[in-house]
Amino acid sequence: MSNKLTTLNLYLEPAETRRLASLCGPFDDNIKQLERRIGVEINYRDNHFQIVGLPKNCLTANNLLKALYIETQTVKGSTPDLEPDKVHIAIQEAVALEFEAPSDDKSLYIKTKRGVIKPRNPNQSDYVSHINSHDITFGIGPAGTGKTYLAVAAAVDALERQEVRRILLTRPAVEAGEKLGFLPGDLSQKVDPYLRPLYDALFEMLGFEKVERLIERNVIEVAPLAYMRGRTLNDAFIILDESQNTSVEQMKMFLTRIGFNSKAVITGDITQIDLPKHQKSGLRHAIEVLSQVEEVSFNFFQAKDVVRHPVVARIVEAYEEHELKCQHPRGSKDRQHQLQEVKQNES
């Protein structure tokens, strides 16, 4: 494709003032984000948009403006505001499509009360596919890549389709570099702060009142990882969050709790381990030990898969580059090397 600048004209129909204002955002923030991320200049008057840039970038911006304008369609008499995070995700999906074709497999779509949740990039598609096809699935990668959110969505979907009878949420109670002291309340209340990300996803997908009812009936159960020993979990969807903070013994104990007709999803970020320096992470150890077990799937996310604010991806990349430069000779290999090793072992 030519490297010369081109001008593309776009007319958005129907020309509704409220929808156009929502598309552009306050002080044209959405337009500025498109310009900055895609590398184009966008000028507009009413519903006429003029896009200037490289032909490939202009076409991407043109398609994004059309898709985002559809998102502003009036629902129940009101026009929804187009939030910056929705614009960011749309841009990220468009950029990902330049490198890999989208998946048309609708079996990867997760239906919840909130609506249909679909993978945002190829790595998320693989992750959801492996959750569906494997008994135990590991989601490993930086914050903001959708590991926990998609795991909760898959659990809710399995529960509503009656594939499992309950959802169990667990994680190690390890503080992120701070000593929080003794927490008040019963066992559930003590563990609540550690499981807040899981709760937030459940509330969004099922609604607060339904989640509360399911917890009262023990259909959704909260259990500290330390209290899992001796249990066998049948007909359950189990999510172990923040697994990088498990010890080797805890990880082995958790993985051997899995019973008949159960699925387990283990999420974690091996770059954010809060264990004492002398203690090896159970997640790191599991990557080494379980790479050849067919029923176990490993899914590695990267900074480019982050679906939060774009600066998060750049922060993750900056930390990764710094750690590679300063890496101790005896330190563990980075995530890319681990993925290569796992793939070689599987083949």
C-alpha positions as CSV (number, residue, x, y, z in Angstrom):
1,M,0.0,0.0,0.0
2,S,1.2,3.5,-0.8
3,N,3.2,5.5,1.8
4,K,1.8,8.8,0.5
5,L,-0.8,10.7,2.6
6,T,-4.4,10.4,1.4
7,T,-7.7,12.1,2.3
8,L,-10.8,10.0,3.1
9,N,-14.2,11.6,3.3
10,L,-16.9,10.0,5.5
11,Y,-20.5,11.0,6.0
12,L,-22.2,9.4,9.1
13,E,-25.9,8.8,8.7
14,P,-28.3,9.6,10.1
15,A,-26.9,13.0,11.1
16,E,-28.1,13.2,14.7
17,T,-26.5,16.0,16.8
18,R,-26.6,14.1,20.1
19,R,-25.0,10.9,18.6
20,L,-22.3,12.9,16.9
21,A,-21.5,14.7,20.2
22,S,-21.3,11.3,21.9
23,L,-19.0,10.0,19.2
24,C,-16.6,12.9,19.4
25,G,-16.6,13.0,23.2
26,P,-16.2,16.0,25.6
27,F,-13.7,18.4,24.1
28,D,-13.2,16.0,21.2
29,D,-11.4,13.5,23.5
30,N,-12.5,10.5,21.5
31,I,-11.4,12.0,18.2
32,K,-8.0,12.9,19.7
33,Q,-7.6,9.4,21.0
34,L,-8.3,8.0,17.5
35,E,-5.8,10.5,16.0
36,R,-3.1,9.7,18.5
37,R,-3.4,5.9,18.5
38,I,-3.9,5.3,14.7
39,G,-1.7,8.1,13.4
40,V,-4.2,10.2,11.4
41,E,-5.7,13.7,11.4
42,I,-9.5,13.9,11.7
43,N,-11.4,17.1,10.9
44,Y,-15.2,17.2,11.0
45,R,-18.2,19.5,10.5
46,D,-21.6,18.2,11.4
47,N,-21.7,14.6,10.1
48,H,-18.9,15.1,7.5
49,F,-15.5,13.7,8.7
50,Q,-12.3,14.2,6.8
51,I,-9.5,11.7,7.6
52,V,-5.9,12.5,6.5
53,G,-3.0,10.0,6.8
54,L,-1.5,6.9,5.3
55,P,-4.1,4.9,3.3
56,K,-4.0,2.0,5.6
57,N,-4.5,4.2,8.7
58,C,-7.2,6.2,7.1
59,L,-9.2,3.0,6.3
60,T,-8.8,1.8,9.9
61,A,-10.0,5.2,11.3
62,N,-12.9,5.2,8.8
63,N,-14.1,1.7,9.9
64,L,-13.7,2.6,13.6
65,L,-15.7,5.8,13.2
66,K,-18.5,3.8,11.6
67,A,-18.4,1.1,14.2
68,L,-18.3,3.6,17.1
69,Y,-21.2,5.6,15.6
70,I,-23.3,2.5,15.7
71,E,-22.5,2.3,19.5
72,T,-24.2,5.7,20.0
73,Q,-27.6,4.5,18.8
74,T,-30.5,5.6,21.0
75,V,-31.6,3.1,23.5
76,K,-34.9,3.6,25.3
77,G,-35.1,7.2,24.3
78,S,-31.5,8.2,25.5
79,T,-28.2,8.3,23.6
80,P,-25.4,6.5,25.5
81,D,-22.2,8.3,26.1
82,L,-19.3,6.8,24.3
83,E,-16.8,6.2,27.2
84,P,-13.0,6.5,26.5
85,D,-12.5,2.8,27.6
86,K,-14.9,1.6,24.9
87,V,-13.0,3.7,22.3
88,H,-9.7,2.2,23.5
89,I,-11.0,-1.4,23.3
90,A,-12.4,-0.7,19.8
91,I,-9.0,0.7,18.7
92,Q,-7.2,-2.3,20.2
93,E,-9.4,-4.8,18.4
94,A,-8.9,-3.0,15.1
95,V,-5.1,-3.0,15.5
96,A,-5.2,-6.7,16.5
97,L,-7.1,-7.5,13.3
98,E,-4.2,-6.1,11.2
99,F,-2.1,-9.0,12.4
100,E,-4.5,-11.9,12.9
101,A,-7.9,-12.6,11.5
102,P,-10.9,-12.4,13.9
103,S,-12.5,-15.6,15.2
104,D,-16.0,-16.2,13.9
105,D,-16.5,-19.1,16.3
106,K,-19.6,-18.1,18.2
107,S,-19.0,-20.9,20.7
108,L,-16.4,-18.5,22.2
109,Y,-19.1,-15.9,23.0
110,I,-20.1,-16.0,26.7
111,K,-23.7,-15.1,27.5
112,T,-24.5,-13.4,30.8
113,K,-27.1,-11.2,32.3
114,R,-24.9,-8.2,31.2
115,G,-25.1,-9.4,27.6
116,V,-22.7,-11.2,25.3
117,I,-19.1,-11.1,26.3
118,K,-16.7,-11.9,23.5
119,P,-12.9,-12.2,23.4
120,R,-11.2,-8.9,22.4
121,N,-8.0,-10.3,20.8
122,P,-6.6,-13.6,19.6
123,N,-5.0,-14.5,23.0
124,Q,-8.3,-14.1,24.7
125,S,-10.0,-16.2,22.1
126,D,-7.5,-19.0,22.7
127,Y,-8.0,-18.6,26.5
128,V,-11.8,-19.0,26.3
129,S,-11.5,-21.9,23.9
130,H,-9.1,-23.7,26.3
131,I,-11.4,-23.0,29.2
132,N,-14.2,-24.8,27.2
133,S,-12.1,-27.7,26.2
134,H,-9.7,-28.4,29.2
135,D,-10.3,-29.4,32.8
136,I,-7.6,-27.1,34.1
137,T,-6.7,-23.8,32.4
138,F,-3.9,-21.4,33.4
139,G,-4.2,-17.7,32.5
140,I,-0.8,-16.1,33.0
141,G,0.0,-12.5,32.2
142,P,0.0,-8.8,33.3
143,A,-2.9,-6.9,34.9
144,G,-5.7,-5.8,32.6
145,T,-5.6,-8.6,30.1
146,G,-9.0,-10.0,31.1
147,K,-7.7,-13.2,32.7
148,T,-10.0,-13.0,35.8
149,Y,-12.9,-11.3,34.1
150,L,-13.2,-14.0,31.4
151,A,-12.8,-16.8,33.9
152,V,-15.7,-15.4,36.0
153,A,-17.8,-14.9,32.8
154,A,-17.2,-18.5,31.8
155,A,-18.1,-19.7,35.4
156,V,-21.4,-17.7,35.3
157,D,-22.2,-19.1,31.9
158,A,-21.5,-22.7,33.0
159,L,-23.7,-22.2,36.1
160,E,-26.6,-20.7,34.2
161,R,-26.5,-23.5,31.6
162,Q,-26.4,-26.0,34.6
163,E,-23.2,-27.5,33.5
164,V,-22.0,-27.0,37.1
165,R,-23.8,-26.8,40.4
166,R,-21.7,-24.1,42.1
167,I,-18.9,-21.6,41.7
168,L,-16.0,-21.5,44.1
169,L,-13.7,-18.5,44.4
170,T,-10.4,-18.7,46.1
171,R,-7.0,-17.0,46.3
172,P,-4.1,-16.9,48.7
173,A,-4.4,-14.2,51.4
174,V,-1.1,-12.5,50.7
175,E,-0.8,-8.7,51.1
176,A,0.9,-6.7,48.3
177,G,3.9,-5.6,50.3
178,E,1.9,-4.4,53.3
179,K,0.8,-5.9,56.6
180,L,-2.9,-5.2,56.9
181,G,-3.2,-6.7,60.4
182,F,-6.2,-8.6,61.7
183,L,-9.4,-8.0,59.8
184,P,-12.8,-7.9,61.6
185,G,-15.8,-10.1,60.8
186,D,-16.4,-13.8,60.1
187,L,-14.3,-15.9,57.6
188,S,-16.2,-14.6,54.5
189,Q,-15.8,-11.0,55.6
190,K,-12.1,-11.5,56.3
191,V,-11.5,-12.8,52.8
192,D,-13.7,-10.4,51.0
193,P,-11.1,-7.7,50.4
194,Y,-8.8,-10.2,48.8
195,L,-11.6,-11.4,46.4
196,R,-13.0,-8.0,45.5
197,P,-12.1,-8.2,41.8
198,L,-14.0,-11.5,41.5
199,Y,-17.0,-10.1,43.4
200,D,-17.0,-7.0,41.1
201,A,-17.1,-9.2,38.0
202,L,-19.9,-11.3,39.5
203,F,-22.0,-8.2,40.5
204,E,-21.7,-6.9,36.9
205,M,-22.7,-10.1,35.3
206,L,-25.5,-11.3,37.6
207,G,-26.5,-8.3,39.6
208,F,-25.9,-7.6,43.3
209,E,-29.1,-9.2,44.7
210,K,-28.7,-12.4,42.8
211,V,-25.1,-12.8,43.8
212,E,-26.1,-12.3,47.4
213,R,-28.8,-15.0,47.2
214,L,-26.4,-17.4,45.5
215,I,-23.8,-16.9,48.2
216,E,-26.5,-17.5,51.0
217,R,-27.3,-20.8,49.3
218,N,-23.7,-21.7,48.9
219,V,-24.1,-21.9,45.1
220,I,-21.3,-19.3,45.0
221,E,-18.7,-20.1,47.7
222,V,-15.8,-18.0,49.0
223,A,-13.0,-20.1,50.4
224,P,-9.5,-19.1,51.5
225,L,-6.9,-21.3,49.7
226,A,-5.5,-22.4,53.0
227,Y,-8.9,-24.0,53.9
228,M,-9.1,-26.1,50.8
229,R,-7.1,-29.0,52.0
230,G,-9.1,-32.3,52.4
231,R,-11.9,-31.2,50.1
232,T,-13.0,-32.9,46.8
233,L,-14.9,-30.5,44.5
234,N,-17.3,-32.2,42.1
235,D,-19.7,-30.4,39.7
236,A,-17.9,-27.1,40.4
237,F,-16.3,-24.3,38.5
238,I,-13.3,-23.2,40.6
239,I,-11.3,-20.0,40.1
240,L,-7.9,-19.5,41.8
241,D,-7.0,-15.9,41.5
242,E,-3.5,-14.3,42.1
243,S,-2.0,-17.8,41.9
244,Q,1.5,-16.3,41.7
245,N,1.3,-15.9,45.5
246,T,0.7,-19.6,46.1
247,S,3.5,-21.8,47.5
248,V,4.5,-24.9,45.6
249,E,2.7,-27.0,48.3
250,Q,-0.5,-24.9,48.0
251,M,-0.6,-25.2,44.3
252,K,-0.2,-28.9,44.4
253,M,-2.9,-29.1,47.1
254,F,-5.3,-27.0,45.0
255,L,-4.8,-28.9,41.8
256,T,-5.5,-32.2,43.5
257,R,-8.9,-31.0,44.8
258,I,-10.5,-31.2,41.4
259,G,-13.3,-33.7,41.3
260,F,-15.6,-35.1,38.6
261,N,-17.3,-32.7,36.2
262,S,-15.3,-29.8,37.5
263,K,-13.3,-27.1,35.8
264,A,-10.6,-25.0,37.3
265,V,-9.1,-21.8,36.0
266,I,-5.9,-20.5,37.6
267,T,-4.9,-16.9,37.0
268,G,-1.8,-15.0,37.9
269,D,1.0,-12.7,36.9
270,I,4.5,-14.0,37.5
271,T,5.9,-10.5,37.4
272,Q,4.0,-9.5,40.6
273,I,4.9,-12.1,43.2
274,D,4.5,-11.0,46.8
275,L,5.9,-14.1,48.5
276,P,9.1,-13.9,50.6
277,K,12.2,-13.9,48.3
278,H,13.4,-17.3,49.5
279,Q,10.0,-18.9,48.6
280,K,9.3,-20.2,45.1
281,S,6.0,-19.4,43.5
282,G,3.6,-22.3,43.0
283,L,2.6,-20.8,39.6
284,R,6.2,-20.8,38.4
285,H,6.7,-24.3,39.6
286,A,3.4,-25.5,37.9
287,I,4.6,-24.1,34.5
288,E,7.7,-26.2,34.8
289,V,6.0,-29.4,36.1
290,L,2.7,-29.6,34.2
291,S,3.7,-28.5,30.7
292,Q,3.3,-32.0,29.3
293,V,-0.1,-32.9,30.9
294,E,-2.7,-32.9,28.1
295,E,-5.7,-31.9,30.2
296,V,-3.9,-28.8,31.4
297,S,-3.8,-25.7,29.2
298,F,-1.3,-22.8,29.6
299,N,-2.3,-19.4,28.1
300,F,0.2,-16.5,28.2
301,F,-0.9,-12.9,27.8
302,Q,1.4,-10.0,26.8
303,A,1.4,-6.3,27.2
304,K,-0.4,-5.9,23.8
305,D,-3.3,-7.8,25.2
306,V,-4.1,-5.2,27.9
307,V,-7.6,-3.9,27.6
308,R,-7.4,-1.2,30.2
309,H,-6.2,2.4,29.6
310,P,-3.4,2.3,26.9
311,V,-0.9,3.7,29.3
312,V,-1.2,0.4,31.3
313,A,0.3,-1.6,28.3
314,R,3.2,0.9,28.1
315,I,3.8,0.6,31.8
316,V,3.9,-3.2,31.6
317,E,6.3,-3.1,28.6
318,A,8.6,-0.6,30.4
319,Y,8.8,-2.9,33.5
320,E,9.4,-6.0,31.4
321,E,12.2,-4.3,29.5
322,H,13.8,-3.0,32.8
323,E,13.6,-6.5,34.4
324,L,15.2,-8.1,31.4
325,K,18.1,-5.7,31.6
326,C,18.5,-6.2,35.4
327,Q,17.7,-9.9,35.5
328,H,19.8,-12.0,37.8
329,P,21.6,-14.8,36.1
330,R,19.7,-17.3,38.2
331,G,16.4,-15.6,37.7
332,S,13.6,-17.2,35.9
333,K,13.0,-16.7,32.1
334,D,10.6,-14.2,30.8
335,R,7.1,-15.1,29.7
336,Q,8.0,-15.4,26.0
337,H,10.7,-18.0,26.8
338,Q,8.3,-19.9,29.0
339,L,5.7,-20.0,26.3
340,Q,8.2,-21.3,23.8
341,E,9.3,-24.0,26.2
342,V,5.7,-25.1,26.8
343,K,5.0,-25.2,23.1
344,Q,8.1,-27.2,22.4
345,N,7.3,-29.7,25.2
346,E,3.7,-30.1,23.9
347,S,4.9,-30.8,20.4
